[in-house]
Amino acid sequence: MLRTLVALLLLANALFFAWTQGWLDPVIGTHGHSGREPHRMQLEQQRERLSILSPQAVTALQQPVCLEFGPFGSDEALRGAKAALERLNLTPAAWQVDSSEQPAVWAVATAKLDSREQLSRREEALKRLKIDYEPLTGKPDEQPSLLLSRHASEAAARAALEARRPLRDLRVLQLQPPQPRHLLRLASANGLLARQITDSRDASKALGTAKTCIAPAASAANGAATAVPAASAASR
């Protein structure tokens, strides 16, 4: 009987030791070593990031402000910005999107030249005629060429080409196709949210730098949707 009792005590001590070392965590689902220093240190926040805010500073951070992000030059970039806001626990009701289209850019340019020598001769000719020009960039397949003027439409570019008709080997060229332009606006954000976005590497990368904007009057009712707990500021 005494031998059995001693064996049970040894078994209990062994189980307790295994529990305190965390060896039984996968089995029982609790952290037996939660009071030990290494685990406690993991739970501590980084002290150098902590700061005490005055009541005035907290009040200022909670004041409503309109934040604007963008412009985003593609639908994919806009989706990434929205996803970043959702990861900050914001809902689509908290933001508005202003979308427009950047017009295409057209140009009057020389034909593609055959050699550097031909390019030099063409530059000298344009200088004698006192016509401004610049090297065509951004289109490797069209170089070397010289760019004489930029225009907001193909019609305007063709009109400019007709005006320069005495010059030979000129053409109309599209430099840039129409592109979407999206602005994402948080009409009733606050300083706490702006700080949260700045401190989040993921949000900063997707959203870019926030700009202060003027909130539309119709958006004032959405203020509660962008509320961020004050605890977010206390941990900074």
Backbone hydrogen bonds, N-H to C=O, Kabsch-Sander energy under -0.5 kcal/mol:
donor,donor_aa,acceptor,acceptor_aa,energy
5,L,1,M,-2.1
6,V,2,L,-2.4
7,A,3,R,-2.0
8,L,4,T,-2.2
9,L,5,L,-2.3
10,L,6,V,-2.3
11,L,7,A,-2.3
12,A,8,L,-2.6
13,N,9,L,-2.5
14,A,10,L,-2.3
15,L,11,L,-2.4
16,F,12,A,-2.5
17,F,13,N,-2.5
18,A,14,A,-2.4
19,W,15,L,-2.3
20,T,16,F,-2.5
21,Q,17,F,-1.5
22,G,19,W,-1.2
23,W,18,A,-2.0
24,L,18,A,-0.7
25,D,22,G,-1.1
27,V,24,L,-0.9
28,I,24,L,-2.8
29,G,25,D,-2.3
32,G,30,T,-0.9
34,S,31,H,-1.0
36,R,33,H,-1.6
40,R,36,R,-2.0
41,M,37,E,-2.7
42,Q,38,P,-1.4
43,L,39,H,-1.2
44,E,40,R,-0.9
47,R,45,Q,-0.6
49,R,46,Q,-1.4
50,L,47,R,-1.7
51,S,234,A,-0.5
53,L,51,S,-0.6
58,V,54,S,-2.3
59,T,55,P,-2.3
60,A,56,Q,-2.3
61,L,57,A,-2.2
62,Q,58,V,-1.3
63,Q,60,A,-1.0
65,V,189,A,-2.1
66,C,213,C,-0.5
67,L,65,V,-0.5
67,L,186,L,-2.5
68,E,211,K,-2.8
69,F,184,L,-2.9
72,F,182,H,-2.6
73,G,71,P,-0.5
78,L,74,S,-1.6
79,R,75,D,-2.3
80,G,76,E,-2.0
81,A,77,A,-1.9
82,K,78,L,-2.3
83,A,79,R,-2.3
84,A,80,G,-1.8
85,L,81,A,-1.7
86,E,82,K,-2.2
87,R,83,A,-1.8
88,L,84,A,-0.5
88,L,85,L,-0.8
89,N,86,E,-1.7
90,L,85,L,-1.9
94,A,91,T,-2.6
95,W,92,P,-1.1
96,Q,185,R,-2.4
98,D,183,L,-2.7
99,S,97,V,-0.6
100,S,181,R,-2.3
102,Q,179,Q,-4.0
105,V,176,Q,-2.2
106,W,104,A,-0.5
106,W,151,H,-3.0
107,A,173,L,-2.3
108,V,149,S,-2.1
109,A,107,A,-0.6
109,A,171,R,-2.4
110,T,146,L,-2.5
111,A,169,D,-2.4
113,L,144,P,-2.9
119,L,115,S,-1.9
120,S,116,R,-2.3
121,R,117,E,-2.2
122,R,118,Q,-2.2
123,E,119,L,-2.2
124,E,120,S,-2.2
125,A,121,R,-1.9
126,L,122,R,-2.2
127,K,123,E,-2.1
128,R,124,E,-2.0
129,L,125,A,-1.6
130,K,127,K,-1.1
131,I,126,L,-2.6
132,D,130,K,-0.5
134,E,147,L,-1.6
136,L,145,S,-2.3
142,E,139,K,-1.9
143,Q,140,P,-1.1
147,L,134,E,-3.8
148,L,108,V,-2.8
148,L,146,L,-0.5
149,S,108,V,-1.3
151,H,106,W,-3.2
157,A,153,S,-1.8
158,R,154,E,-2.4
159,A,155,A,-2.1
160,A,156,A,-2.0
161,L,157,A,-2.0
162,E,158,R,-2.2
163,A,159,A,-1.7
164,R,160,A,-1.0
164,R,161,L,-0.6
165,R,162,E,-1.5
167,L,164,R,-2.3
171,R,109,A,-2.6
173,L,107,A,-2.7
175,L,105,V,-2.4
175,L,173,L,-0.7
176,Q,105,V,-1.7
179,Q,102,Q,-1.9
181,R,100,S,-2.7
182,H,72,F,-2.0
183,L,98,D,-2.4
184,L,69,F,-2.6
185,R,96,Q,-3.3
185,R,183,L,-0.5
186,L,67,L,-3.3
187,A,185,R,-0.8
189,A,65,V,-2.2
189,A,186,L,-0.8
191,G,61,L,-1.3
191,G,63,Q,-0.6
192,L,61,L,-1.6
194,A,190,N,-2.1
195,R,191,G,-2.2
196,Q,192,L,-2.1
197,I,193,L,-2.5
198,T,194,A,-2.1
199,D,195,R,-2.3
200,S,196,Q,-0.9
200,S,197,I,-0.5
201,R,199,D,-0.7
204,S,200,S,-2.7
205,K,201,R,-2.0
206,A,202,D,-1.9
207,L,203,A,-2.8
208,G,204,S,-2.0
211,K,68,E,-2.5
213,C,66,C,-2.1
215,A,213,C,-0.6
219,S,216,P,-1.6
220,A,217,A,-1.4
222,N,219,S,-1.9
223,G,220,A,-1.2
225,A,222,N,-1.2
226,T,222,N,-0.5
226,T,223,G,-1.2
227,A,224,A,-1.3
232,S,229,P,-1.9
233,A,230,A,-0.9
234,A,230,A,-1.5
235,S,231,A,-1.2
236,R,233,A,-1.7
